[in-house]
Amino acid sequence: MLFRLSGIRHTDYAADRALFPIPADRVMVAALLVFALLAPWMVSSLALSSYLLPWLVWTSATLGLNLIIGWAGQFHFGYAAVMAIGAYTTVHAFKAGVPWELAIVLGGLMATVIGVLFAFAALRVKGLYLALSTLALQFVIDWVISHVPAISGGVGATLQAPALRLLGQPIRSEVGLYYVALGWVLLVTLFMLNLRRTALGRALVAVREKDYAAAVIGVQAFRYKLVAFATSSFIGGVSGAVLIFTFYKAVTPEQFAVNVSIELLAMVIVGGLASIIGSWFGAAFILLMPGQIHTLIAWIAQAVGADIGVETLAHLPYAVYGGMIVIFLLVEPMGLGKLYGNLRNYLLVWPFGYARK
């Protein structure tokens, strides 16, 4: 529980640049990994398939969006469209006989190509103009998917996803699908943890802080912005495909509408820009909190004998949920990840708080 620095010797660069140099961090990560691996036998089937599995997939998408917003400092209001490209491409490729492993890579590559092609035009502008440009991507992809029957089957059509086959073996159980989602989010998390230690990660941060200053020191801002869009789009495309094959089992245009892009943006902001653990927290808060608040309000109303209408009960949790977001951002504008960081920094010197003064 206490993050002690005693016994840690910074005697070489490899030890100093370790992902988790503090023993308490390694213990916590190991404990979380053990829980994640044993979760199918520790939680109910409903919690596994309805809460943990979608949380893992949306966390991977949030990490991908945080790469472009938090690390590169570029607005992106059309990330759901990127996920839709990956989802539809993977489903069509898998139905055409391509192995699922290659189909999902094709989905990520298709999302990368379209994302980069659009970025060539979008990155000519900055700020709110860039935000509107990425929002235009969302509307264009929405229209194309809905009005091209070869892609979605037409307006309001549902495209069924075949049963997932990994290494030739069909995966239909909830446990198997959960492990597929877990494997993907752990892969993305590990990539993001290492990204901030690389030259690419430092270049993206330089571009985020001031692209003109980055250009002075030799960082090609436009090139690294394209790399950020490409990498983020690939993660988003694969995450969209994983979401369809492990959770929805079918794909419709409504699943990746503009409101989904806004929710993803909220996950990044509430969790914290450029915060990896914040992306996990933000996805959990935005995805799981409304349902929990709804259950809590219904329980309180029943306990006190209050008569709350069905319509009021349906909308009241969202009002409470929105108020909680405002409160969180007022308390710590850098998001839930920064709150965790503040607590961790406090425990580093507890109970010798005077050492920080």
Secondary structure, DSSP 8 states (H G I E B T S, - for coil): -----TT----SHHHHT-S--SHHHHHHHHHHHHHHHHHHHHS-HHHIIIIIHHHHHHHHHHHHHHIIIIIS----S-HHHHHHHHHHHHHHHHHTT--HHHHHHHHHHHHHHHHHHHHHHHTTS-HHHHHHHHHHHHHHHHHHHHH-HHHHSSTT--EE---EEETTEEE-SHHHHHHHHHHHHHHHHHHHHHHTTSHHHHHHHHHHH-HHHHHHTT--HHHHHHHHHHHHHHHHHHHHHHHIIIIISEE-GGGGSHHHHHHHHHHHHHH-TT-HHHHHHHHHHHHHHHHHHHHHHHHHHHHHT----HHHHHHHHHHHHHHHHHHHHHH-TT-HHHHHHHHHHHHHHTT-GGGG-
